[in-house]
């Protein structure tokens, strides 16, 4: 499972034991990667890869200019997974 922009408190993975890849913007309004890790601390899966894109918002855009300048970084991570 690949999650682009995890929404804390909204994603239900309690019974999922497979591989999970999460790509999160550092400036995501739902929280950075540390918030995501805390939200998933009791997940069944022990195969979770976390990636954080510095300065990116939830849509992998620059939160100030709203330009989609971080989308390429998210795509590069996807291509490597």
C-alpha positions, -999 to +999 in steps of 0.1 A: +000+000+000+013+035-009-001+065+009+006+100-006-002+125+022-013+106+052-043+120+070-039+114+107-069+099+125-086+091+091-066+062+077-076+028+090-049+002+089-056-017+121-058-051+104-035-046+074-003-065+078+013-059+044+040-035+033+031+002+037+049+032+021+041+067+033+052+098+016+045+129+037+052+166+032+071+182+061+046+210+062+015+188+057-015+203+076-022+169+090+012+165+105+048+158+096+063+123+095+068+122+133+030+127+137+023+099+112+047+075+129+030+082+162-004+076+146+008+042+133+027+031+164+001+003+170-003-008+134-002-045+127+023-041+099+060-040+109+069-033+073+064+005+070+086+028+051+084+065+059+095+093+035+093+130+043+097+157+017+112+188+032+091+220+029+063+203+010+026+206+020-001+179+018-002+182-020+036+183-023+033+220-032+052+249-017+030+261+011+037+297+004+037+300-034+013+271-040+036+259-068+037+221-073+075+221-070+078+190-047+057+166-068+088+155-087+104+144-054+073+123-045+073+107-080+110+099-076+103+081-043+075+062-059+097+051-088+123+038-063+099+018-041 
